Amino acid sequence: MSHTTQLTAESGLHDAERLSRDELEALQLERLQWTVRHAYENVPFYRQKFDAAGVHPDDIRALSDIERLPFTTKDDLRQNYPFGLFAVPMDQVRRIHASSGTTGRLTVVGYTDQDLENWADLIARSLYASGVRPGWKVHNAYGYGLFTGGLGAHAGIERLGCTVIPMSGGQTEKQVQLINDFQPDAIMCTPSYLLTIADAFEAAGLDPRASSLKVAICGAEPWTEAMRHEIEARLDLKAVDIYGLSEMMGPGVGNECVETQDGPHIWEDHFLPEIIDDELRQVADGEQGELVFTTLTKEAFPMIRYRTRDLTSLLPGTARPAHRRIAKITGRNDDMIILRGVNLFPTQIEEIVCEIPALSTHFILELTKRGTMDHLTVKVEAREGASDAEAADGLRLMQKRIKDRAGTTLGAELVDHGTLPRSEGKLKRLYDLR
């Protein structure tokens, strides 16, 4: 079964982006039926799961029948390490990627030739939605290697007809030098690392707003609207959100459109999204819950109802009307801090910190135990140039806004400028010291 979609030269849109919603859903059903049968016939894990649930590929007659299928979790991937969930013989696998987890066991994914073609195609589509155009130079600061970001983005940049600058992550001073010397039009990296790059511009005596960059395609970690405003103000560019996860493919599962910047459109001709509640029941569009995906075209590594742990909602399409959007990811189930009965996410703190001019965006959260009670402290740097009095006032304001909005009291501590860790990829905010 061929799953390739074609770029329409006159507009830059893919054929699938021109479909009506009815046409897209018909395509989804055809591809869902293929995927379910492919997984059942070629992955013993799925055959056992389906049989135990009393469901067979022949039972999938409508998109709503997806609710009859069992979920897949990250633990399932770890228990089938390394290649137990592959659906094709190893001689058809052209690339392996993996992501590390807290258990220390990698989650491993594979790609056929066609999977890699589709991935490059979807990254190119995502870049075009971001405002990138053929002929541009794109500075790729996502990490290369087993992480899907660097190589995944690389192929899509070339597929769109752009020049890729394969910098990878780290070596921040060199990042600044190459951006200054090579004059790229766009950059791909995590949002936290882009702010580290902005800091490095200023440390080198350069104005980040004077760089050649017009667009930043940021992903791989949750980020808030406040973070977007900070990035755009400091670098004078448009910052758009690219969404992905290695279990689905990598970056390029969805992407914001630069003209609306209202949440990533999911490329639903390749990925079927659902939102589920705490009872694991599907909820209506617009309601918040956990994001679940089923791949529709993956050959080497089909995923059926994979629980991402990302918390969001599905919204109607705007710039790409047939393809639904996801709201900004508010956090992950496994990132949630429960403090004295209050649910709290690091992104909530980030949003408040970014609002306060006297505080920098460099902060961490330390979770400790005081007696029998958990205690959370925000350690934050003052913004460069802020006076001691301004920073102290900013810290008190931060605590008040956290109390008002989240309903809980946190400790707060100002630390010297430059003492907190800087992002060189995915930023770690929470340190559990209990």
FIVODREN-59620 format. One line per 2 residues: number of its first residue (from 1); for each residue x, y, z of C-alpha. Coordinates in Angstrom, 2 decimals, padded with zeros to 5 digits. Layout:
NUM) X:Y:Z ~ ...
END
This chain:
1) 000.00:000.00:000.00 ~ 001.49:003.34:-001.05
3) 001.14:006.15:001.47 ~ 003.06:008.93:-000.27
5) 001.43:012.33:-000.66 ~ 002.70:014.85:-003.16
7) 003.67:018.49:-002.87 ~ 001.59:020.70:-005.16
9) 004.15:022.92:-006.80 ~ 001.99:025.96:-007.47
11) 000.98:026.47:-003.82 ~ 003.37:024.46:-001.66
13) 000.44:022.55:-000.13 ~ 000.22:018.78:-000.17
15) -002.73:017.01:-001.75 ~ -003.87:015.87:001.70
17) -004.02:019.49:002.90 ~ -006.59:020.24:000.20
19) -009.01:017.47:001.17 ~ -012.42:018.10:002.66
21) -013.03:016.68:006.12 ~ -015.20:013.92:004.64
23) -012.50:013.00:002.13 ~ -009.87:012.98:004.86
25) -011.95:010.72:007.11 ~ -012.51:008.29:004.24
27) -008.74:008.14:003.72 ~ -008.20:007.69:007.46
29) -010.58:004.73:007.58 ~ -008.85:003.02:004.64
31) -005.46:003.51:006.25 ~ -006.67:002.54:009.74
33) -007.99:-000.75:008.39 ~ -004.64:-001.41:006.71
35) -002.66:-000.51:009.85 ~ -004.74:-002.69:012.18
37) -004.43:-005.69:009.88 ~ -000.70:-005.05:009.35
39) -000.10:-004.93:013.11 ~ -002.27:-007.98:013.82
41) -000.64:-010.15:011.17 ~ 002.97:-009.12:011.78
43) 003.40:-008.21:015.47 ~ 002.71:-011.05:017.97
45) 002.21:-008.48:020.76 ~ -000.70:-006.91:018.90
47) -002.24:-010.24:017.91 ~ -002.26:-011.25:021.58
49) -003.66:-007.89:022.71 ~ -006.42:-007.91:020.09
51) -007.35:-011.52:020.79 ~ -007.52:-010.82:024.53
53) -009.78:-007.82:023.85 ~ -012.00:-009.89:021.55
55) -011.40:-007.68:018.53 ~ -010.28:-008.60:014.99
57) -009.17:-006.39:012.08 ~ -012.44:-007.27:010.29
59) -014.30:-005.47:013.10 ~ -012.93:-002.06:012.05
61) -015.69:-000.82:009.76 ~ -015.84:002.85:010.87
63) -013.43:005.30:012.50 ~ -015.46:005.05:015.71
65) -014.52:001.36:015.93 ~ -011.05:002.44:017.05
67) -012.47:002.55:020.59 ~ -012.70:-001.25:020.47
69) -008.91:-001.53:020.19 ~ -006.60:-001.80:023.23
71) -004.14:000.95:024.16 ~ -000.36:000.80:023.79
73) 001.92:002.34:026.44 ~ 005.60:003.14:026.81
75) 005.90:000.17:029.16 ~ 004.80:-002.06:026.28
77) 007.70:-000.72:024.23 ~ 010.17:-001.35:027.04
79) 008.88:-004.88:027.66 ~ 009.35:-005.68:023.96
81) 012.87:-004.19:023.83 ~ 014.56:-003.95:021.44
83) 012.73:-005.05:018.28 ~ 009.67:-006.96:019.49
85) 007.18:-004.45:018.08 ~ 008.71:-004.27:014.60
87) 006.25:-005.37:011.89 ~ 008.74:-006.03:009.09
89) 011.85:-008.22:008.84 ~ 015.05:-006.49:009.92
91) 016.40:-006.50:006.37 ~ 013.62:-004.03:005.50
93) 014.52:-001.65:008.37 ~ 016.69:001.19:007.12
95) 017.11:003.16:010.33 ~ 016.72:002.74:014.07
97) 016.13:005.56:016.53 ~ 015.63:005.40:020.28
99) 014.75:007.65:023.19 ~ 015.88:007.18:026.76
101) 013.51:007.02:029.69 ~ 013.70:007.27:033.45
103) 014.04:003.50:033.78 ~ 017.26:003.49:031.77
105) 015.81:001.14:029.13 ~ 015.54:002.72:025.68
107) 012.34:002.82:023.67 ~ 013.38:001.69:020.19
109) 011.67:002.57:016.89 ~ 012.38:001.56:013.29
111) 011.76:002.88:009.78 ~ 011.47:001.32:006.33
113) 012.44:003.15:003.15 ~ 008.82:004.29:002.78
115) 008.66:005.40:006.42 ~ 011.72:007.61:005.86
117) 010.20:009.01:002.66 ~ 007.01:009.90:004.52
119) 008.94:011.42:007.41 ~ 010.96:013.71:005.14
121) 007.75:014.63:003.35 ~ 005.99:015.52:006.61
123) 008.90:017.61:007.90 ~ 008.95:019.49:004.59
125) 005.21:020.05:004.95 ~ 005.71:021.26:008.52
127) 008.47:023.65:007.48 ~ 006.31:025.10:004.71
129) 003.47:025.62:007.21 ~ 006.02:027.43:009.43
131) 006.73:029.92:006.64 ~ 010.00:028.37:005.44
133) 010.39:028.43:001.66 ~ 012.58:026.55:-000.83
135) 016.00:028.13:-001.16 ~ 016.22:029.22:002.47
137) 019.09:028.25:004.75 ~ 017.95:026.38:007.87
139) 020.17:026.10:010.96 ~ 019.37:022.72:012.54
141) 020.24:022.73:016.25 ~ 018.29:019.61:017.16
143) 020.52:016.83:018.42 ~ 021.80:014.27:015.90
145) 022.15:010.59:016.78 ~ 019.57:008.25:018.31
147) 017.31:011.21:019.15 ~ 014.85:011.64:016.27
149) 015.09:015.44:016.08 ~ 018.32:016.10:014.21
151) 018.23:013.54:011.41 ~ 014.45:013.78:011.06
153) 014.57:017.54:010.58 ~ 017.63:017.26:008.34
155) 015.90:015.11:005.71 ~ 012.83:017.34:005.64
157) 014.88:020.51:005.21 ~ 016.53:018.99:002.16
159) 013.20:017.61:000.89 ~ 011.71:021.13:000.86
161) 014.62:022.34:-001.24 ~ 016.41:024.26:001.50
163) 020.06:024.32:002.55 ~ 020.59:022.54:005.86
165) 023.25:023.65:008.34 ~ 023.62:020.48:010.47
167) 024.91:022.08:013.67 ~ 023.25:019.73:016.21
169) 022.92:020.82:019.86 ~ 025.52:022.24:022.22
171) 028.63:024.36:021.49 ~ 026.49:027.45:022.00
173) 029.22:029.98:021.22 ~ 029.79:028.22:017.90
175) 026.03:028.29:017.24 ~ 026.16:032.07:017.53
177) 029.22:032.29:015.29 ~ 027.64:030.20:012.55
179) 024.33:032.04:012.69 ~ 026.26:035.30:012.44
181) 028.51:034.07:009.61 ~ 026.20:031.80:007.57
183) 023.12:034.04:007.81 ~ 020.43:031.32:007.99
185) 016.79:032.28:007.47 ~ 015.34:029.80:009.97
187) 016.39:027.76:012.99 ~ 015.12:024.47:014.42
189) 015.75:023.73:018.12 ~ 014.00:023.46:021.48
191) 012.47:026.73:022.73 ~ 014.56:026.73:025.91
193) 017.75:026.30:023.90 ~ 016.82:029.19:021.62
195) 016.75:031.45:024.68 ~ 020.20:030.10:025.63
197) 021.38:031.07:022.15 ~ 019.90:034.55:022.63
199) 021.84:034.86:025.90 ~ 025.01:033.83:024.08
201) 024.44:036.47:021.39 ~ 024.27:039.13:024.07
203) 027.31:037.73:025.91 ~ 029.24:038.07:022.63
205) 028.19:041.72:022.33 ~ 025.74:040.95:019.49
207) 022.09:041.93:019.23 ~ 020.00:038.75:018.70
209) 017.29:040.90:017.09 ~ 019.73:041.87:014.35
211) 020.36:038.27:013.24 ~ 019.22:036.95:009.85
213) 016.68:034.58:011.44 ~ 013.06:035.07:010.36
215) 011.44:031.90:011.72 ~ 012.12:029.53:014.61
217) 010.56:026.04:014.50 ~ 010.60:024.94:018.14
219) 009.53:021.68:019.73 ~ 010.56:018.60:021.75
221) 009.41:020.13:025.06 ~ 006.26:021.86:026.35
223) 006.37:025.65:026.07 ~ 003.92:028.40:026.84
225) 002.58:031.42:024.99 ~ 004.63:033.52:027.41
227) 007.77:031.68:026.25 ~ 006.78:032.32:022.63
229) 006.43:036.05:023.30 ~ 009.82:036.08:025.05
231) 011.49:034.34:022.09 ~ 009.86:036.58:019.50
233) 010.67:039.76:021.41 ~ 014.32:038.84:022.01
235) 015.08:037.55:018.51 ~ 012.61:039.52:016.33
237) 011.25:036.48:014.49 ~ 008.18:034.26:014.29
239) 008.28:031.24:016.62 ~ 006.09:028.26:015.68
241) 005.49:024.95:017.40 ~ 006.42:021.63:015.77
243) 004.97:018.58:017.49 ~ 006.15:015.00:017.43
245) 007.31:012.01:019.42 ~ 009.61:009.17:018.53
247) 006.94:006.51:019.09 ~ 004.90:008.01:016.23
249) 007.78:009.07:013.97 ~ 009.68:011.98:015.50
251) 009.13:015.69:014.80 ~ 006.55:016.49:012.13
253) 003.47:014.73:013.49 ~ 001.91:018.19:013.50
255) 002.93:021.81:013.07 ~ 001.62:025.30:013.65
257) 000.92:027.47:010.65 ~ 002.81:030.76:010.77
259) -000.21:032.77:009.66 ~ -002.29:031.72:012.68
261) 000.14:030.43:015.38 ~ -002.82:028.81:017.12
263) -001.57:025.31:017.91 ~ -000.14:022.54:015.73
265) -002.33:021.09:013.00 ~ -002.01:017.30:013.17
267) -001.26:015.73:009.79 ~ -004.27:013.47:010.09
269) -003.68:011.60:006.85 ~ -000.79:009.88:008.69
271) -001.80:010.03:012.38 ~ -005.24:009.53:013.94
273) -005.57:011.50:017.20 ~ -007.93:010.96:020.13
275) -008.31:012.58:023.55 ~ -009.19:010.35:026.51
277) -010.20:011.14:030.08 ~ -008.98:009.61:033.35
279) -011.36:006.69:032.80 ~ -009.70:006.02:029.41
281) -012.86:007.04:027.55 ~ -012.78:009.15:024.39
283) -013.94:012.75:024.94 ~ -015.34:015.26:022.48
285) -013.24:017.78:020.58 ~ -012.57:020.82:022.75
287) -012.37:018.83:026.00 ~ -008.99:018.42:027.66
289) -007.44:015.06:028.36 ~ -004.58:012.78:027.35
291) -003.54:012.69:023.70 ~ -003.62:009.25:022.05
293) -002.32:008.46:018.55 ~ -002.66:005.66:016.05
295) -000.26:005.62:013.11 ~ -001.94:005.24:009.73
297) 001.02:004.67:007.39 ~ 003.92:003.32:009.46
299) 005.31:000.07:008.03 ~ 008.17:-000.86:010.37
301) 006.62:000.30:013.63 ~ 002.82:000.64:013.65
303) 001.42:002.04:016.89 ~ -002.18:001.38:017.90
305) -003.79:003.86:020.32 ~ -000.49:004.95:021.85
307) -000.91:006.91:025.07 ~ 001.41:009.91:024.79
309) 000.82:011.24:028.34 ~ 000.60:014.73:026.78
311) -002.35:016.79:028.07 ~ -004.21:018.89:025.51
313) -007.46:019.13:023.53 ~ -008.43:018.70:019.88
315) -009.68:021.83:018.11 ~ -011.07:022.53:014.63
317) -008.58:023.24:011.86 ~ -007.98:026.85:010.82
319) -005.18:027.46:008.29 ~ -005.49:023.80:007.24
321) -009.26:023.37:007.76 ~ -009.56:019.57:007.38
323) -006.76:018.82:009.85 ~ -007.61:019.33:013.51
325) -005.28:021.21:015.83 ~ -004.07:020.43:019.31
327) -004.02:023.16:021.91 ~ -000.68:024.03:023.45
329) 000.51:021.07:025.54 ~ -000.05:022.07:029.17
331) 002.18:019.30:030.46 ~ 002.38:015.54:030.76
333) 000.66:013.19:033.16 ~ 004.09:012.15:034.40
335) 005.30:015.78:034.79 ~ 002.46:016.71:037.12
337) 003.44:017.68:040.67 ~ 000.80:017.05:043.33
339) 001.54:019.48:046.14 ~ -000.77:019.43:049.17
341) -003.60:018.21:046.94 ~ -003.01:020.76:044.16
343) -002.02:019.63:040.66 ~ 000.81:021.77:039.30
345) 002.80:021.72:036.05 ~ 006.19:023.35:035.36
347) 004.61:025.20:032.41 ~ 002.32:027.07:034.83
349) 005.37:028.40:036.66 ~ 007.09:029.23:033.36
351) 004.14:031.32:032.22 ~ 004.22:033.41:035.40
353) 008.02:033.83:035.46 ~ 007.97:035.05:031.84
355) 005.42:037.74:032.74 ~ 007.67:039.46:035.30
357) 010.22:041.85:033.74 ~ 012.68:041.70:036.65
359) 013.03:037.90:036.45 ~ 014.89:035.93:033.79
361) 013.46:032.84:032.10 ~ 016.14:030.72:033.79
363) 014.53:028.87:036.70 ~ 014.36:025.40:038.21
365) 011.99:023.67:040.61 ~ 013.33:021.75:043.61
367) 011.02:019.29:045.32 ~ 012.06:018.42:048.88
369) 010.52:016.91:052.01 ~ 009.98:018.98:055.17
371) 008.85:016.64:057.89 ~ 005.99:014.71:056.36
373) 005.12:017.40:053.80 ~ 006.40:017.94:050.25
375) 007.84:021.39:049.60 ~ 008.47:023.01:046.21
377) 010.94:025.87:045.75 ~ 011.35:027.98:042.63
379) 014.97:029.04:042.13 ~ 015.15:031.84:039.59
381) 017.76:034.27:038.29 ~ 017.13:038.00:038.11
383) 017.04:039.42:034.63 ~ 020.35:041.03:033.70
385) 020.19:044.74:034.48 ~ 017.47:044.46:037.13
387) 018.32:046.04:040.48 ~ 018.30:044.01:043.69
389) 015.10:045.78:044.78 ~ 013.39:045.12:041.44
391) 014.37:041.46:041.53 ~ 013.12:041.06:045.12
393) 009.81:042.71:044.20 ~ 009.58:040.44:041.15
395) 010.12:037.36:043.32 ~ 007.31:038.36:045.68
397) 005.03:039.06:042.71 ~ 005.82:035.63:041.27
399) 004.87:033.95:044.56 ~ 001.62:035.91:044.75
401) 000.60:035.03:041.19 ~ 001.40:031.33:041.75
403) -000.75:031.41:044.89 ~ -003.60:033.24:043.09
405) -003.63:031.05:039.97 ~ -002.50:027.64:041.18
407) -003.89:027.82:044.69 ~ -000.75:026.78:046.50
409) 002.22:028.46:048.20 ~ 005.73:027.77:046.90
411) 009.12:028.70:048.24 ~ 011.11:031.15:046.14
413) 014.80:031.98:045.96 ~ 016.82:034.40:043.85
415) 020.15:033.01:042.68 ~ 023.12:034.69:041.03
417) 022.99:035.31:037.30 ~ 024.50:032.45:035.31
419) 024.39:029.88:038.11 ~ 021.43:027.78:036.90
421) 021.89:025.14:034.19 ~ 021.32:026.29:030.59
423) 019.46:024.23:028.04 ~ 021.52:022.54:025.35
425) 018.54:020.55:024.11 ~ 015.65:019.40:026.26
427) 015.60:021.45:029.44 ~ 015.19:019.81:032.84
429) 013.05:022.00:035.10 ~ 012.17:019.72:038.01
431) 014.69:018.26:040.44 ~ 013.15:015.80:042.89
433) 015.40:015.83:045.98 ~ 013.05:013.93:048.30
END
